[in-house]
Amino acid sequence: MTDYDQLPLGDLKHRIRSLSEDELQRVRDHEREHGNRTPVLQVIEARLDELGRGAEPAPGDQRNAPRVSGAAGGSSVSPEHSPDGNTPLRHGVYEQTPARGRD
């Protein structure tokens, strides 16, 4: 499946609908061995249950699916754009004395 490991759960729900039971079992085995993400396994198991009760794979070819945009892992934001370590918190500092009139 194209970009499987980078697919958000919502996209995965749609893409697995075209897989056969054998293909879906291979995806499940891959997930268990690599990510072992509970929400992903739940979606796969639910679809396997549907197929086991007579559902048919949806038409479509995974090779025609659009690629996931963005880089796998990491952020394109560099640390130079982060605030300094001594920048005060937006709503004050933990040990700051309370404002007058509030107790």
C-alpha positions as a LaTeX table, in Angstrom:
\begin{tabular}{lrrr}
\hline
Residue & $x$ (\AA) & $y$ (\AA) & $z$ (\AA) \\
\hline
Met1 & 0.00 & 0.00 & 0.00 \\
Thr2 & 1.45 & 3.35 & $-1.05$ \\
Asp3 & 2.95 & 5.28 & 1.91 \\
Tyr4 & 1.23 & 2.97 & 4.41 \\
Asp5 & 3.34 & 3.99 & 7.40 \\
Gln6 & 2.59 & 7.70 & 6.84 \\
Leu7 & $-1.16$ & 7.38 & 6.26 \\
Pro8 & $-3.43$ & 9.14 & 8.75 \\
Leu9 & $-6.09$ & 6.86 & 10.23 \\
Gly10 & $-8.89$ & 8.46 & 8.18 \\
Asp11 & $-7.08$ & 7.80 & 4.90 \\
Leu12 & $-6.25$ & 4.26 & 5.98 \\
Lys13 & $-9.95$ & 3.53 & 6.58 \\
His14 & $-10.69$ & 4.37 & 2.95 \\
Arg15 & $-7.68$ & 2.70 & 1.39 \\
Ile16 & $-8.12$ & $-0.68$ & 3.05 \\
Arg17 & $-11.61$ & $-1.03$ & 1.61 \\
Ser18 & $-10.18$ & $-2.18$ & $-1.73$ \\
Leu19 & $-7.99$ & $-4.90$ & $-0.18$ \\
Ser20 & $-8.85$ & $-8.58$ & $-0.23$ \\
Glu21 & $-8.90$ & $-10.57$ & 2.99 \\
Asp22 & $-5.42$ & $-12.01$ & 2.28 \\
Glu23 & $-3.98$ & $-8.57$ & 1.52 \\
Leu24 & $-5.56$ & $-7.11$ & 4.64 \\
Gln25 & $-4.14$ & $-9.91$ & 6.79 \\
Arg26 & $-0.68$ & $-9.09$ & 5.44 \\
Val27 & $-1.22$ & $-5.41$ & 6.32 \\
Arg28 & $-2.34$ & $-6.45$ & 9.82 \\
Asp29 & 0.76 & $-8.62$ & 10.26 \\
His30 & 2.97 & $-5.74$ & 9.10 \\
Glu31 & 1.28 & $-3.38$ & 11.55 \\
Arg32 & 1.70 & $-5.81$ & 14.45 \\
Glu33 & 5.41 & $-6.24$ & 13.68 \\
His34 & 6.19 & $-2.56$ & 13.14 \\
Gly35 & 3.88 & 0.12 & 14.52 \\
Asn36 & 1.47 & $-2.00$ & 16.56 \\
Arg37 & $-0.89$ & 1.01 & 16.76 \\
Thr38 & $-4.11$ & 0.02 & 18.52 \\
Pro39 & $-6.45$ & 2.33 & 16.51 \\
Val40 & $-4.99$ & 1.05 & 13.22 \\
Leu41 & $-5.34$ & $-2.58$ & 14.29 \\
Gln42 & $-8.94$ & $-1.93$ & 15.35 \\
Val43 & $-9.78$ & $-0.52$ & 11.89 \\
Ile44 & $-8.10$ & $-3.47$ & 10.18 \\
Glu45 & $-9.86$ & $-6.02$ & 12.42 \\
Ala46 & $-13.23$ & $-4.35$ & 11.81 \\
Arg47 & $-12.70$ & $-4.53$ & 8.04 \\
Leu48 & $-11.59$ & $-8.17$ & 8.29 \\
Asp49 & $-14.81$ & $-8.86$ & 10.19 \\
Glu50 & $-16.85$ & $-7.18$ & 7.43 \\
Leu51 & $-15.09$ & $-9.26$ & 4.78 \\
Gly52 & $-15.66$ & $-12.40$ & 6.84 \\
Arg53 & $-19.39$ & $-11.63$ & 6.90 \\
Gly54 & $-19.56$ & $-11.39$ & 3.11 \\
Ala55 & $-18.51$ & $-7.83$ & 2.26 \\
Glu56 & $-16.64$ & $-7.44$ & $-1.01$ \\
Pro57 & $-13.52$ & $-5.34$ & $-1.54$ \\
Ala58 & $-14.35$ & $-1.98$ & $-3.07$ \\
Pro59 & $-13.19$ & $-1.38$ & $-6.64$ \\
Gly60 & $-9.92$ & 0.43 & $-6.98$ \\
Asp61 & $-6.21$ & $-0.14$ & $-7.28$ \\
Gln62 & $-3.85$ & 0.88 & $-4.49$ \\
Arg63 & $-1.15$ & 1.64 & $-7.07$ \\
Asn64 & $-3.29$ & 4.55 & $-8.29$ \\
Ala65 & $-3.72$ & 6.06 & $-4.83$ \\
Pro66 & $-2.17$ & 9.51 & $-4.38$ \\
Arg67 & 1.03 & 9.67 & $-2.39$ \\
Val68 & 1.00 & 11.16 & 1.09 \\
Ser69 & 2.34 & 14.69 & 1.02 \\
Gly70 & 5.00 & 15.85 & 3.45 \\
Ala71 & 8.10 & 14.19 & 4.75 \\
Ala72 & 7.98 & 11.09 & 6.86 \\
Gly73 & 8.87 & 12.01 & 10.43 \\
Gly74 & 10.42 & 15.22 & 11.57 \\
Ser75 & 9.31 & 18.78 & 11.14 \\
Ser76 & 10.26 & 21.33 & 8.53 \\
Val77 & 10.38 & 23.97 & 11.29 \\
Ser78 & 13.92 & 24.71 & 12.39 \\
Pro79 & 14.90 & 25.39 & 16.03 \\
Glu80 & 16.09 & 28.89 & 15.08 \\
His81 & 12.41 & 29.91 & 14.90 \\
Ser82 & 11.71 & 28.76 & 18.47 \\
Pro83 & 11.49 & 31.26 & 21.34 \\
Asp84 & 14.45 & 31.66 & 23.66 \\
Gly85 & 14.49 & 29.50 & 26.78 \\
Asn86 & 14.04 & 32.59 & 28.96 \\
Thr87 & 10.93 & 33.87 & 27.16 \\
Pro88 & 8.17 & 34.31 & 29.78 \\
Leu89 & 5.11 & 32.12 & 29.52 \\
Arg90 & 2.14 & 33.70 & 27.81 \\
His91 & 0.01 & 33.74 & 30.93 \\
Gly92 & 2.73 & 34.56 & 33.41 \\
Val93 & 5.22 & 32.52 & 35.31 \\
Tyr94 & 4.36 & 29.80 & 37.80 \\
Glu95 & 6.07 & 31.43 & 40.78 \\
Gln96 & 4.89 & 34.92 & 39.88 \\
Thr97 & 2.99 & 36.77 & 42.64 \\
Pro98 & $-0.75$ & 36.99 & 42.03 \\
Ala99 & $-2.21$ & 40.17 & 40.56 \\
Arg100 & $-3.60$ & 42.72 & 42.97 \\
Gly101 & $-7.17$ & 42.21 & 43.99 \\
Arg102 & $-7.01$ & 38.44 & 43.36 \\
Asp103 & $-6.28$ & 35.95 & 46.08 \\
\hline
\end{tabular}
